[in-house]
Amino acid sequence: EDQVTQSPEALRLQEGESSSLNCSYTVSGLRGLFWYRQDPGKGPEFLFTLYSAGEEKEKERLKATLTKKESFLHITAPKPEDSATYLCAPRDQGGKLIFGQGTELSVKP
Amino acid sequence: DAGITQSPRHKVTETGTPVTLRCHQTENHRYMYWYRQDPGHGLRLIHYSYGVKDTDKGEVSDGYSVSRSKTEDFLLTLESATSSQTSVYFCASQQGLGTDTQYFGPGTRLTVL
């Protein structure tokens, strides 16, 4: 059975304190892994897609990496505006996204 | 981002009443999806569409039906709403399968009393 687990469930950081979010997955026939950001009361906003182990993508203070069983979202020197819930979603062989429960990130000034 | 709108944005209804939520996209995307989001759960797929009049069930389809008569519109209907269907509903669309990105609408908060 396909499964996605994100950890930690919640993360509180001080501004400038770098950290990483984890997404562990068991998905047959992986066809990409997607990261989204979701602000309260809004829909998920696309950040990255990773397709193969070893791939990395960067956007501002965020960098996503992928292995055969995990993906990490590294946040370097975060700012308060990075506070949001981050969702990981591998795509299965049928083309459907399987979402984790998310990591709620709070960055305090 | 795809131009996806949802209506209504908020709705309060009573148990047993029918409810229809609308999703509209302006990108001519072939695929459209309905999800629900609840505390303690990730986004869960209710139904999806792979073309006009072509739909299929997702993970949590019981109690829901969908229709797609035009490329741009995807309707989600709760035939007889129950309190367990209180949730936030998101619509998404995607150009193709393959490597295409799925884009989300702003959501509809539904409360069933």
Interface residues (C-beta under 8 A of the other chain):
Chain A: V4 R31 G32 F34 Y36 G41 K42 G43 P44 E45 F46 T49 Y51 L87 A89 G95 K96 L97 I98 F99 G100 Q101 G102
Chain B: D1 I4 Y35 G40 H41 G42 L43 R44 L45 Y48 G58 F90 L97 G98 T99 T101 Q102 Y103 F104 G105 P106 G107
